[in-house]
């Protein structure tokens, strides 16, 4: 085909049309981000209503709603250690109107422990913020002849089958951290899985188990119905400021937290992520939010989205090494 004035004019026309389409598309994207949000936002909480996770998500949602000028609706989609709700968001439109409460179980441990996970927690999500984290606690029955970690370990070795320790689900993060405590300290512990913290606490009160590896119940502790053996935290909770962490008690490599944050579908525009991140950071300065988090054992974090991404990636690597080395066996 030969080139000529007509062909040149045709080529220029094609390129002009192409650039016009690209420009319109870019402008539309910019308009969506600039106009965001212009309708209600949905936060999927992949755990049941009424628990600590739900309480913290709701108070954050209320504060963020004021910042963003739009309602934020909490949608509880519980089941499969957070994977059902997380999968729902992974497949949602990446427009900033559907986000998820992401945590260590659903976005770190799940990638290692569940080969059938229906989503990829690394590639299917974009981090918004790590709003908080908390360590795993060991609560002991008041009937135990021990009131500190050293005595707890010593007494566990005298029990025929070890102490029965309830955990909120086999293979849960609390279960794994409990296993690590036993491995690092030599404590003789047998773990009993439950469907969440609440039924384990009931069995502790009934005397059917001797302890729980989970989030602490400060009301139970304050009422003298249980006592805090210690935690995997780097610092102490203010409610139990007299109880050393495991690290302070002589086990410095027993520091680990359960991480909590908000994530969006992978292709959510960066400008929308920045808007949500800013609103969440402002919410974390609210006294109401900080009180709710403190009452539910959370330590607030905040900051840029990369904090959440980095912590999840570190945990994925750590859990992966533990499984490869055989340090974690989910058969007890």
C-alpha positions in Angstrom: 0.0 0.0 0.0 1.5 3.4 -1.0 1.5 6.4 1.2 -0.1 9.6 0.2 -1.9 12.7 1.4 -5.2 10.8 1.9 -3.5 8.1 3.8 -1.7 10.6 6.1 -5.0 12.4 6.8 -6.6 9.0 7.6 -3.8 8.0 10.0 -3.9 11.4 11.7 -7.7 10.9 12.1 -7.3 7.5 13.6 -4.6 8.6 16.1 -6.7 11.7 17.0 -9.7 9.5 17.7 -7.6 7.1 19.8 -6.1 9.8 21.9 -9.6 11.3 22.4 -10.9 8.0 23.7 -7.8 7.6 26.0 -8.2 11.1 27.3 -11.9 10.6 28.0 -11.2 7.4 29.8 -8.5 9.0 32.0 -10.8 12.0 32.7 -13.6 9.7 33.7 -11.3 7.9 36.1 -10.1 11.1 37.6 -13.7 12.3 37.9 -14.7 9.1 39.8 -11.8 9.5 42.2 -12.4 13.2 42.7 -16.1 12.6 43.3 -15.5 9.7 45.7 -17.5 8.9 47.8 -20.9 9.8 46.4 -22.9 6.9 47.8 -22.8 4.5 50.8 -19.7 2.4 51.5 -20.0 -1.3 52.6 -17.4 -2.7 55.1 -17.5 -6.5 55.1 -16.7 -7.9 58.5 -15.9 -11.6 58.0 -16.8 -12.5 61.6 -20.1 -12.6 63.6 -21.8 -9.5 64.9 -21.5 -8.6 68.5 -17.8 -9.6 69.1 -14.7 -7.4 69.5 -13.9 -7.4 65.8 -17.4 -6.2 65.0 -17.4 -3.6 67.8 -14.2 -2.0 66.6 -15.1 -2.1 63.0 -18.4 -0.3 63.8 -17.0 2.5 65.8 -14.3 3.1 63.1 -17.0 3.0 60.4 -19.1 5.7 62.3 -16.1 8.0 62.6 -15.0 7.5 59.0 -18.6 8.1 57.8 -18.4 11.6 59.4 -15.1 12.2 57.6 -16.3 11.0 54.2 -19.8 12.5 54.3 -21.5 9.2 53.4 -23.0 6.3 55.3 -20.9 3.2 56.0 -22.8 0.0 56.3 -21.4 -3.0 58.2 -22.0 -6.3 56.5 -21.2 -9.4 58.6 -20.3 -12.4 56.5 -18.8 -14.8 59.0 -17.3 -18.2 58.4 -14.2 -20.2 57.5 -11.9 -18.1 59.6 -12.7 -14.9 57.7 -12.3 -16.4 54.2 -16.0 -16.2 53.1 -16.2 -12.5 53.6 -12.8 -11.9 52.3 -13.5 -13.8 49.1 -16.7 -11.7 48.7 -14.6 -8.5 48.7 -11.9 -9.9 46.5 -14.5 -10.4 43.7 -16.2 -7.0 44.3 -15.9 -4.0 42.0 -12.7 -2.1 42.7 -14.4 1.2 43.1 -13.9 1.9 46.9 -17.5 1.1 47.8 -16.7 -2.4 49.2 -13.9 -3.0 51.6 -13.1 -5.7 54.1 -11.7 -6.1 57.6 -8.6 -8.1 56.9 -6.6 -9.8 59.7 -3.7 -12.3 60.3 -6.0 -15.3 59.9 -7.6 -14.3 56.6 -4.7 -12.6 55.0 -1.5 -14.2 56.4 -2.1 -17.7 57.9 -4.8 -18.6 55.4 -2.3 -18.4 52.5 0.0 -20.9 54.2 -2.5 -23.2 56.0 -5.3 -23.4 53.5 -4.4 -24.6 49.9 -8.0 -24.3 48.9 -8.3 -20.6 49.9 -10.6 -19.1 47.2 -8.6 -15.9 46.9 -5.0 -14.8 47.0 -4.5 -12.4 50.0 -1.4 -10.9 48.4 -2.5 -10.2 44.8 -6.3 -9.9 45.2 -6.3 -7.0 47.7 -4.8 -3.5 48.1 -4.1 -2.4 51.7 -5.9 0.7 53.1 -4.6 0.8 56.7 -3.6 -1.3 59.7 -5.8 0.2 62.3 -4.7 -2.0 65.2 -3.2 -5.2 66.5 -3.2 -7.3 69.6 -1.2 -10.2 71.1 -2.6 -13.6 72.1 -3.2 -14.1 75.8 -3.2 -17.1 77.9 -5.9 -17.0 80.6 -5.8 -19.5 83.4 -8.5 -21.0 85.6 -8.6 -19.6 89.1 -8.4 -23.2 90.4 -4.8 -23.6 89.2 -2.2 -23.6 91.9 -0.2 -21.0 89.9 -0.3 -17.3 89.5 2.5 -16.5 87.1 4.0 -18.0 83.9 6.8 -19.9 85.7 4.4 -21.7 88.0 2.0 -22.3 85.2 4.7 -24.1 83.1 5.9 -26.1 86.1 2.4 -27.2 87.1 1.5 -28.2 83.5 4.3 -30.7 83.6 2.8 -32.5 86.6 -0.6 -33.0 84.9 -0.9 -36.5 83.3 -2.2 -35.3 80.0 -1.0 -31.7 80.4 -3.3 -28.7 80.9 -6.4 -28.5 78.7 -6.2 -25.1 76.8 -9.2 -23.9 74.8 -8.5 -22.2 71.4 -11.0 -20.5 69.1 -10.7 -23.0 66.3 -8.2 -25.7 65.3 -5.4 -24.0 63.3 -6.4 -20.5 64.4 -3.7 -17.9 65.0 -4.3 -18.3 68.8 -3.8 -22.1 68.4 -0.5 -21.6 66.6 0.8 -19.1 69.1 -0.3 -21.4 71.9 1.6 -24.2 70.3 4.7 -22.0 70.0 4.4 -21.2 73.7 4.4 -24.9 74.6 7.4 -25.5 72.3 9.5 -22.6 73.5 8.8 -23.1 77.2 8.4 -26.8 77.5 4.9 -26.4 79.0 2.7 -29.5 78.7 -0.5 -28.3 77.0 -3.3 -30.1 75.1 -5.3 -27.8 72.9 -9.1 -28.1 72.6 -10.7 -26.3 69.6 -13.9 -24.3 70.1 -16.2 -22.3 67.7 -14.9 -19.0 69.0 -13.8 -17.5 72.3 -17.2 -17.4 74.0 -17.8 -21.2 74.3 -14.2 -21.7 75.5 -14.8 -19.1 78.2 -17.9 -20.9 79.4 -16.0 -24.2 79.6 -13.3 -22.4 81.6 -15.8 -21.1 84.0 -17.4 -24.6 84.3 -14.0 -26.2 85.1 -13.9 -28.3 81.9 -10.6 -26.8 80.8 -7.7 -25.1 82.6 -7.0 -22.2 80.3 -7.6 -20.4 77.1 -5.3 -19.1 74.3 -7.2 -16.2 72.8 -8.0 -12.5 73.3 -8.3 -11.7 77.0 -11.6 -11.1 78.8 -10.8 -8.2 81.1 -14.1 -8.4 82.9 -13.5 -12.1 83.8 -10.1 -11.2 85.0 -11.2 -8.2 87.0 -14.0 -10.3 88.6 -11.5 -12.9 89.7 -13.0 -15.6 87.4 -9.8 -16.1 85.4 -6.2 -14.7 85.6 -3.8 -13.6 82.9 -0.8 -15.9 82.6 0.8 -13.6 80.0 0.7 -12.5 76.4 2.7 -12.6 73.2 2.8 -8.8 73.1 5.6 -6.4 73.0 3.9 -4.3 75.7 1.3 -4.8 78.4 -2.4 -4.0 78.4 -3.3 -1.2 80.7 -6.0 -3.3 82.3 -3.4 -5.9 83.4 -0.4 -3.7 83.7 1.0 -5.8 86.6 1.3 -8.9 84.4 4.6 -9.3 82.4 4.5 -10.4 78.7 6.1 -13.6 77.8 9.1 -11.6 76.4 9.5 -9.9 79.8 9.2 -13.2 81.6 12.2 -14.6 79.8 11.1 -15.6 76.3 12.0 -12.7 74.0 11.2 -14.7 70.8 7.6 -15.1 71.9 6.5 -11.8 70.5 3.7 -11.9 67.9 0.5 -10.0 67.2 -2.7 -10.5 65.4 -2.9 -7.7 62.8 -6.2 -6.0 61.8 -6.8 -3.5 59.0 -9.0 -2.5 56.1 -8.3 -3.8 52.5 -9.9 -3.2 49.2 -10.1 -5.1 45.9 -6.7 -5.1 44.1 -7.5 -2.6 41.3 -9.0 0.1 43.5 -7.6 3.5 42.4 -4.8 4.9 44.5 -6.6 8.2 45.1 -9.5 6.3 46.6 -7.1 4.3 48.8 -5.6 7.6 50.0 -9.0 9.0 50.8 -10.0 6.0 52.9 -6.6 5.9 54.6 -6.9 9.6 55.6 -10.4 9.1 57.0 -9.3 6.0 59.0 -6.2 7.8 60.4 -8.4 10.7 61.5 -10.9 8.2 63.1 -8.0 6.7 65.1 -7.6 10.0 66.9 -11.2 9.8 68.2 -11.5 9.2 72.0 -14.5 7.0 71.4 -12.6 4.8 68.9 -9.5 4.6 71.2 -11.7 3.6 74.2 -13.5 0.9 72.2 -10.2 -0.5 70.9 -8.6 -0.4 74.4 -11.7 -2.1 75.9 -11.3 -4.9 73.3 -7.6 -5.4 73.8 -6.5 -3.6 70.6 -3.4 -1.4 70.3 -4.0 1.3 67.7 -1.5 1.5 64.8 -2.5 3.7 61.8 -0.2 5.2 59.2 0.3 4.5 55.5 -1.2 1.5 53.7 2.2 -0.1 53.3 2.3 -0.8 57.0 -0.5 -3.4 56.7 1.0 -4.8 53.5 4.5 -5.2 55.2 3.1 -6.8 58.3 1.0 -9.3 56.3 4.0 -10.2 54.2 6.2 -10.7 57.2 3.7 -13.0 58.8 3.2 -15.0 55.6 7.0 -15.6 55.5 7.2 -16.5 59.2 4.3 -18.9 59.1 5.7 -20.4 55.9 9.1 -21.1 57.6 7.3 -22.5 60.7 5.4 -25.0 58.5 8.4 -26.0 56.4 10.5 -26.6 59.5 7.8 -28.6 61.1 7.6 -26.3 64.1 3.9 -26.0 63.7 1.8 -29.2 63.6 -2.0 -28.8 63.7 -2.7 -32.3 64.9 -3.2 -31.6 68.6 
